[in-house]
Amino acid sequence: MESGYVTTPFGRRPMSLGMLASQQLAETIEPGMKRNKWKLFRAICEARPALGVTDRALTVLDALLTFYPDDEISEEKGLIVFPSNAQLSLRARGMTPATLRRHLAVLVESGLILRKDSPNGKRYARRDRAGAIGEAFGFSIAPLLARAAEIESLAAQTVADRELLRATRERLTVCRRDISKLISVALDEAIPGDWETFTMMFRALVARLPRVATTESLAPLLDEMVLLRDEAVNLLERHVKRQKTDANESQIERHKQNSNPNSTYELEPSFDTKQGEKAATINEGMAEPPDERRVRPPMPSAGTGNKTSGAADPESGPSLKSFPLGLVLQACPQILDYGPGGAIGNWRDLMSAAVIVRSMLGVSPSAYEEACLGMGPENAATVIACILEKGGHINSPGGYLRDLTRRTERGEFAIGPMLMALVRASGPTARHVG
């Protein structure tokens, strides 16, 4: 700083510790340090939020810099500009004097400029006989040169954050589009899966999007959407793989029918629904018509007889996902009576209650064991709870469970619609079915 000592503002303006700190900082300029004033001003504009200045204050700073005679700021060429308020107002695009004074105060408080007031508060410069400026009173831009490295670093960080936010927004937009269209194609093609739950989860994520987006708020939402998209893609890919496997097997295997008409599903009798409830049960995803559960219809192939795969893809495995225990208990409250102490607090309690209910319903141990292997123990217990809840509509719980197990292995059964139907049925306006 040119003065080499502390200067205080003219008139009623008080001195502050911030002004003192800015003056001390301005005295730490390294010898020979230079910066292009317009590149430095651009960096200030980039780092504006971090510096705590307004866009109108930057307009005044831009006007001040136009009064600096050279493009490069350096101590050798002086660091004081001394325009009158009238000239400064013209270059600040006609800003009124009161507004001009207010934004000059903002620049001083933010530590970007300093006041070097004359004894009478006027801005002027004294020149020697050669015309060189000996001493000037006005505004010092020394803090800009002293904080040049800091300002450039803040500007670079601001640009990086903005680019990261832009990239995060783009990835989120693409992910939202992917999930929406994947769910649409799954519903249009009637692909097996709990797509109703997928839709609810997707809408919940979209509802959490903030109005003012930041990288910190969007990153966790993006991670959850990526996981949801990956799960949807996996279900669709498994369906495509299963279709290819079935098509290949239909070309090389002959259709085999059971020659023993008495050899039906081991110990379980056939099941059916009560009259008047059959169509509703099918619509709710609870069962298929009894005639459809026997043997899958043959698939004709050119040049051969009737052929069918007759088996699910051995590599695909169970495609069911476990639902929250609270949702299961909300849909199937009757299972609570069979839990330890008349309550169910975790999955172990539900599975223990399912064993009791299985025996009570007359489901054979082998049928329940197959369900555990085909669906998973949690899902098998959930299905037992659903069968208990809808027991009045099912004549053969064991045969029904075996049929659901086979449909699960073929990827044709999802627990979600069954639970949603029971949740709706247990509402306050629905009739309770025991």
C-alpha positions, 0 to 999 in steps of 0.5 A: 500500500502506498501510504505505509500507515493506517488511514481512517475514513473521512467524515462520519464514517467510522473506522472498523477492525475489518478496514484495519485488517484490509489495510494490513493485508494490502501491505503484504503485496509481494514485490513485482507482483502483477495481474491483468485487471480484467482477468482478475475481475472475471475471477471475482465475478466467478467467486462472487458468492464466496466473496459476499458481494452483489452483482451491482457492487461488481458493476461499481468495481468494473467502473472503478477499474476503467479509471486505472490507466493500464491493463496490468495492476502493479505497485510500480504504476500506483494503486489509487483511482480517484474519479468523482462521483459524477464520472463514476456514476456515468461509467456505472451505467447511470447509477444514482449517487445514493446507490453508488455510495451504498455499493462502494461501502459493500466493496470496502466491507468485503475487503476488495477496495480501500478508502484513502480519503484526503483531509477534506474528503475530496478525491484528487492527485498531486503531481510533480513538475514532470507530471507524475503522480506524487500522492493520490486520494481516492480508492485503493485497489491494493487488496485486489492485488494482495488477494489475487491468489485467493480470488483465483483459487475461489474462482477455480473452485466455484467453476469446478462445483458448478461443473459437478452440479451440471454433470449431476443434474444431467445424470439424474435427468437421464436416470429419471428418463430411464426408470420411467421408460423401463417401467412403462415397457414392463407394464406394456409388455406385462413382464412379471415383477412388482412394478407397482412398488417400483412406480411408488418408489420412483415417485417418492424419489422424484418428490424428494427433489429439492427446488434449489438443487445443490450437489450435496442434495442431489448426490444421494438421490442420484445414488438411490435412482441408479440402484432402482434403475439397475434393479429394473434392468436386471429384472428385464434382462432376466426376462429376456434371458428366460425367453431366449432359453424357452425358445431354444428348449422348444426347438430341441425338446419334445413335449412330455406328458405325464402317463400316470394320471394319478400322479398329481402334486404329491400329497396336495389336492387340487385347489380352487376358489369359491364361486363368485370370488374366482375372477376377483381373486385372479384380478388381484394376483392371488391365483390362476384358474385351476386348469392353467396350473397343470401343464404349460401349453405346448409351443409349436415349432416349424418342422417338428411336433408340439414342444415345450421347455417344461422347466424354468431357467436354472440360473435365474433363481427366485426373482421375488424380493422381500417386502418390509415386515410392517407392510406384511403385518399391515396386510395380514394382521391375523398372523399376529395371533400365532407369533411368540406371545401373540406378537411379531417383532422380526422376521424370525417371529414371522417364520415361526408363526408361519410354521404353526399356521402351515400345520393348521392349514394342512400344508404338507412339510414338503410343500412348505420346504419347496416354497422356502427354496423357491421363494426364500424363507421370508417370502414363503412365510409372507405367502403363508400369512396371505393364505391365512388372511384369504383362507376363506377363498382357498379350498386347498392351501397346500396345492395353492402354495405349490402352484405359487412356488412353480409360478415363482420359478417361472418368473410369473408370480410377484408378492407385491400385488397380493399384499397391495390387494390385502392392504386395500381389503383391510381398509376401513371401508372394506369388508373383512374376509376371514 
